Amino acid sequence: IIDSKENQLHINEISKQEIDEIIQYFSNNNIDNNYLHNLEKIKHIYLSGFPISYNNLFPNNNATTISLPLYPFEKSKFWIEQEKIISRDSELSPKLHRPLYYEMVWQHTQKNIQQEIKGNILLLANDEFQVTEFQKSLNQTYNDITICCVVKNNRFHKMDTNMFSFNPSEKNGYRELIHGLKKDNFIPNYIIHALNIKKIINEFDTNKAYNEGLLSIFYLMQEIIHSELINANSRIKMIFAYTYFANTALPYLESVAGFTKSIPYLFPYFQCSTVQLLKDSSGIPNIVKELANITVGIGSEVRYSADNRYIKSFKPLQNIFSSSSGIKNKGVYIITGGMGGLGIIFAEYLTQKYKANLIITGRKEKNQAILSKISQLEQYGSQIIYVQGDVSKRNDVDTIIHTALKEFGSINGIFHLAASTTQKYITDKTDKEFKNTLDAKMTGTVLLDEKTSDVALDFFIVFSSISSIFGDFGECDYAAGNRFLDSYMEYRIQLVGEKKRSGKSISINWPLWQDGGLHVDKELEKEHLDKLGLNYLDTKTGLTIFENIH
């Protein structure tokens, strides 16, 4: 509704009788030359606070609704006087721009009161035994539902009415499955992805966890969208469930949470929660009940330990400030992605303040720009070695670590900053683009950690992002990769406790840096920051934060 001053209507000048006549005009379904004029009157009457019943205006329900575009919205403002808005640059800004520190924790919560759901449920399960367990629990919990079950096999096959088998490790398996659902006119309202409900920990090998976890969700979402099984206004709720084992992090499965939190940026009505079940717990009834708990917004992360329910939430970090920076004067540090924006910021910080010796890695061949930057850094008394290499390739990581130890004799710490993004929505990504985005953060982290397992590190730091928690701009893989980093550092902490690694394991969920880091469209970034109530992080503040927390 656009408010124009020339059409401004003074409600005080309208009598109760005139209001009744206008309402009666619409009730009679009149459409004549006075229609738009009366509509303008109704608008101002309503905006003035006069209670108007929609049913009285359109008693025969002859009005229809239309779907507004998801984005972008017009950036104009209406009704609110500009001077009443507190500017980001106002005198209050310094109070609002201070850094706040949080960590993610599992918080115990009461189980929600069970609600009824109805509609079609698509179940992806390991075998027919698991299908039987789910069917029993679903039918005991809900009344008005239809279940279509899909089990793992080497090929796609329609076994019976609402019963299929497919190969979850192949993209074509999902294409055949969705085609089969469309052919049977089965449009799911709910999806339970239970392929990672396991009984023994040995089943969680890396390839299987990736193929039946993150890659499976990628294939499933693309086929659902490309086949037009759903559209931007479809309301589908999904649960990605998997077994976890006490004191064991599962980065390849936990990364799915980053992916699913990004989907609502493209499809606001497609909601997904991840549910972790402790091994040997009677978890299937809990998964079933969670279907009714999925709400609009960024999906929840739920964990069940026995019959206790936990939700991942924020907690302010206590005692955040360290007594010393942890950086050694003339120390030896590896910076992956060191010639990117953030890499250069931290290379300058380490050389200027600590005269650190650096092994900087990047995928580009050494060129004049790189040589010039190395020369600038060495002016502070540091020795800089550039190693061309891809951290997702085992031989290249071998070369990086070997060079560092050969030239300096030790490595004091690792800064893993390497990252890439295609800046495409998940709907438009190829398999190769999806994998390339994940390689640096997933494969690169694992290789760097394994190749330094016997090196006496002071720390291993990975640069993650708030996209791990809030989702990205609809790319999905970037947020998933960052969520992997967070989980892998938890895993590395366990290895340190077992004396299999050394040094601190730290993942920092950075917001958007003003200088450096990966950027997308400025308007999209501003909209994202405004939505989260955040600002760009300037370099000085970012470096201060780093010194405080590591």
C-alpha positions, -999 to +999 in steps of 0.1 A: +000+000+000+015+033-010+006+064+010+004+095-010-002+129+007-025+142-021-049+113-014-045+116+024-078+111+041-086+126+075-105+099+094-119+123+119-140+138+091-157+105+084-188+096+103-196+061+117-225+060+092-201+066+062-178+038+074-208+015+076-218+025+041-183+018+027-183-016+043-217-023+030-205-012-005-179-040-005-202-065+010-225-061-020-197-070-043-199-037-061-173-030-088-179+004-104-162+037-108-162+043-071-144+010-063-108+024-061-119+055-043-137+034-016-107+011-014-085+041-007-109+051+021-110+016+036-072+016+036-070+048+057-098+037+080-079+005+088-046+023+092-062+046+117-070+017+140-107+012+132-114-025+135-125-039+101-135-075+096-121-090+064-151-114+063-175-084+063-157-068+034-156-100+013-184-123+027-183-146-003-146-150-002-143-135-037-108-121-030-077-141-039-042-140-024-011-135-045+025-145-036+050-117-033+085-123-047+109-137-022+135-111-030+147-085-035+123-061-018+121-025-027+144-006-003+121+024+001+106+032+035+070+044+041+052+062+069+081+063+094+098+097+095+135+094+086+147+115+115+131+091+140+153+063+128+186+057+148+214+058+123+242+032+124+265+063+124+247+082+152+262+091+185+248+059+199+267+037+175+299+032+196+278+016+223+262-008+197+294-017+179+313-035+207+323-071+200+302-098+217+316-133+222+295-165+222+300-202+220+275-229+209+265-253+236+239-281+240+212-268+263+188-292+280+152-284+271+118-298+280+100-319+254+073-300+235+037-310+240+029-335+212+010-319+183-009-336+155+004-334+119-012-346+087-001-352+051+025-372+032+057-384+048+087-395+027+110-418+047+146-426+035+158-456+056+186-482+056+165-513+054+131-528+057+136-535+094+142-498+100+111-490+079+090-513+101+102-495+132+094-460+117+060-471+104+050-484+137+060-452+156+045-429+129+012-446+129+011-447+168+018-410+169-002-395+141-036-403+126-040-386+092-007-395+074+004-414+043+040-429+044+061-436+014+092-456+023+126-458+005+153-482+013+190-485+002+198-508-027+221-509-057+194-498-080+161-480-082+130-502-080+094-498-072+088-526-047+052-519-039+027-491-035+045-463-016+076-485-014+108-479-034+145-489-033+173-467-046+211-461-045+218-431-022+254-428-034+245-420-070+230-388-082+209-407-107+193-426-078+177-394-066+165-385-101+148-418-105+133-416-070+118-382-075+105-392-109+088-422-093+072-400-066+059-376-093+045-405-114+026-417-083+015-382-075+031-384-041+041-349-030+058-350+004+048-326+032+075-342+055+108-359+049+127-381+073+163-387+062+174-416+083+202-432+063+227-423+090+209-440+119+236-467+125+243-494+151+281-496+151+307-469+150+327-487+122+299-478+098+310-442+100+338-442+076+345-409+059+333-417+025+300-432+036+293-403+060+299-378+032+281-398+005+250-406+026+251-373+045+260-340+029+262-353-007+229-371-002+211-339+010+227-320-020+214-345-045+180-348-029+175-310-027+186-304-063+163-331-077+133-320-056+138-284-069+147-291-105+119-316-109+095-289-096+082-314-070+081-283-049+082-245-056+092-214-036+058-215-017+058-252-009+057-261+028+079-290+034+095-300+067+125-323+069+145-341+095+181-352+089+187-378+116+219-396+126+235-416+154+263-400+174+285-417+199+294-403+233+325-381+232+329-385+194+325-356+170+312-365+135+322-335+113+310-350+080+275-354+094+274-323+115+282-302+084+247-309+071+234-284+097+252-256+079+237-267+046+201-270+058+202-236+076+209-220+042+180-234+023+154-210+038+172-181+021+159-195-012+128-215+000+114-199+031+088-226+036+113-255+034+124-261+070+149-287+082+161-297+116+190-321+124+184-347+151+213-365+168+205-398+186+229-413+211+239-448+201+217-475+217+190-450+227+154-457+217+155-428+192+130-435+165+100-423+185+118-391+193+126-385+156+090-390+148+078-365+175+103-339+162+083-337+129+057-316+148+084-294+164+099-280+132+092-243+130+096-216+104+130-200+105+166-213+106+163-250+114+170-263+149+197-287+159+184-313+184+202-340+203+187-369+223+207-386+250+186-414+263+153-396+267+167-362+274+163-335+248+189-308+240+190-279+216+221-262+202+220-226+215+242-196+222+260-190+255+282-159+263+318-169+265+333-164+300+369-155+307+374-149+270+405-127+274+438-146+274+468-135+294+491-137+264+487-138+227+502-172+222+522-160+193+560-164+197+584-138+186+602-151+155+578-181+156+571-202+126+536-202+112+518-216+082+491-195+066+470-213+040+452-190+016+478-165+027+476-143-004+439-137+000+425-106+017+424-120+052+457-139+046+475-107+039+460-090+069+472-117+092+506-120+075+511-083+081+500-086+117+524-115+124+554-100+107+549-064+120+542-074+156+561-106+161+586-107+132+572-142+126+586-165+099+558-175+076+551-203+051+524-188+029+504-211+007+482-205-023+470-220-055+484-193-077+518-195-093+544-172-078+541-139-098+553-103-094+525-093-072+533-122-048+570-114-049+563-078-041+541-087-011+568-110+002+594-083-001+571-059+019+566-085+047+603-093+050+611-056+057+600-063+093+628-089+098+608-120+089+616-147+065+587-155+041+584-186+019+557-190-006+546-225-015+522-230-044+498-258-035+463-270-031+456-280+005+430-305-007+457-325-024+478-349-002+511-344-022+508-306-020+502-307+018+533-330+021+553-304+003+540-276+025+548-293+058+582-307+045+593-272+033+584-257+067+603-282+087+633-282+063+637-244+063+628-236+099+631-269+118+597-265+136+562-253+132+546-233+160+511-229+146+488-232+116+463-206+104+440-224+080+423-197+059+421-214+025+386-211+011+367-208-022+332-202-033+314-201-067+288-175-055+260-195-070+228-206-055+227-243-046+200-248-073+226-238-100+257-256-087+273-285-105+287-315-086+322-303-093+315-268-080+299-282-049+330-304-042+355-276-049+339-253-023+341-281+003+376-293-006+397-266+010+377-266+043+370-303+046+398-323+029+423-295+035+417-294+072+419-332+076+452-334+056+468-305+074+459-321+108+470-356+098+504-344+084+511-324+116+500-351+140+535-356+153+545-319+152+546-300+185+521-272+175+511-245+199+478-242+181+458-252+150+434-223+141+407-225+114+388-195+102+351-204+100+322-181+096+289-171+112+273-188+081+280-221+100+254-210+125+230-188+105+234-202+070+249-185+040+231-167+011+217-198-004+250-213-016+247-240+012+281-256+006+300-226+020+281-228+053+284-266+053+322-263+050+324-239+078+303-261+100+327-289+093+355-267+106+337-261+138+330-298+144+365-309+133+381-287+159+360-304+186+372-337+172+408-325+174+404-314+210+395-351+217+427-362+199+447-338+220+432-353+251+442-387+239+478-374+233+475-379+195+478-342+188+492-312+205+482-275+209+450-256+211+423-264+186+403-232+177+376-224+152+365-188+149+331-180+135+340-146+119+313-122+107+319-104+074+352-085+074+351-051+058+384-057+042+394-092+032+374-124+033+349-137+007+323-112-004+291-113-025+268-086-037+270-056-014+232-051-012+228-088-003+255-085+023+239-054+039+205-071+039+220-102+056+238-080+082+207-060+089+187-092+094+212-105+119+217-071+136+254-072+128+280-048+113+310-053+091+341-062+111+369-037+106+405-049+106+416-032+138+387-047+158+392-081+141+429-083+151+420-072+187+394-100+189+420-125+176+445-115+203+418-118+230+406-153+222+435-174+212 
